[in-house]
Amino acid sequence: QVQLVESGGGLVQSGGSLRLSCAASGIIFQVYAMTWYRQAPGKQRELVASISNSGSTNYADPVKGRFTISRDNAKNTVYLQLNSLKPDDTAVYYCNARYGLWEDYWGQGTQVTVSS
């Protein structure tokens, strides 16, 4: 049974930081590309950052220079460091694991709220 469990969300003031974690089980973690998405109220889910199985990273323009994605294959965990947070970063953040065309899994999400 595949599980992705996000943690680390919360309420933070503008300019603050958070570190999100996504712990995976039931998959061969190191072969999967891992991606963080977010969805704000009334908006579509959007890609935030991704990391390939070889460690290559990609970021959405709004978060470049502020967020950092990383992975620890020994712990089957992907992280998202959120710095210089803004109210516009308020959203539910979701972890996604993808391998090939058919292996695609999602976590339940963790809420990030940034107050002004």
N, C-alpha and C positions, 0 to 999 in steps of 0.2 A: 504494500500500500504506500503510495507516494504522499508525502506530506511536506509542505513548505510552511514554516511558521515564522511570521514576522514579529519583531518586538522592537522596542526603543522609541516608539512614538510618544507624543505628549504635548503639553502646552508650554510654549516658550515665547519670550518677548522678542520683538524685532531686533535683529542683530545677533541673536543667540545661536546656539549650536545644538544639534542632536546627532546621535549615531544610531542608525537603524541596522538591525540584523535580520537575516533570513536563514534559518536553519533547515536544511533539507534532509530528508530520509526517504529510503525506498528507491533511490536512483543512484546511478554511478555518477556522482556529482561532477567529477573532474572533466567529463566529456560534454557537459551541458554548457551552453551559453546562458548567462544569467542577466536578467534585466529588471530594473526597477521602473515601474509606471506609477502615475498618480492620477487621481480623479477628484476634482473639486466639485462642489455642489453645482448642479446645472450645466456642467461641462463634460466633454468627452474625456475618456481616459487617454493620457498622453505618455509617451516614453520620456523618462527622465535620464537614465544612464544605463549602459549595458557593458558587459565584460565577456569576452569570448573565452573559450576553453584554453586558449593560449595566453590570455591575459590582456589582449587588446581592448581598449576602452573607447567608448563613444558617449558624448553628452549632448543633451538638448541645449540649444543656445541660451535659454533663460537661466540655466544653472551652471554654465561653464565658468570655471574659476571659483565657484563657491561650493560645489558638491564634488565628492570623490567616491568612486566605486572601487571596491577591492574584493578579493575572495581569498579564502583559506581552504584549500582542498583537503587538508588534513582534518579540518573541523566540519567539512561539508556546509560551509557558511559563506554567504555573501554579505557585504556591508555597504552601507551608504552613509558617508559622513556629510552632514549638512551644516554648512557654516554660513554666517552672514544672512541668516534667514529673514525673509520678508513676509508680510501678510499674504502676498500672492502665492506663497509656497504652501498655504493651508490647503490640505487635501488628505484623502486616504491614499496611502502609499502601498503598492502591491508589488510582490516579488513574483517573477516569472522564470521558469526553467524551460529551456527549449533545446531539443536535439533532433535534427532532421526535420522531416515534414509532419510527423505524427506524434512525437513526444513533446507535449506542451502542457505544463502544469502551472497552477496559480496558487498563491497563498490567500489568506482570508483578509489581509490588509491591516494596516496600523494607521491610526489617525495622527496627523501632525497639524497642530493649530498654532499659528503665529499671531500674537497680539501686537497691535501697533502702540 
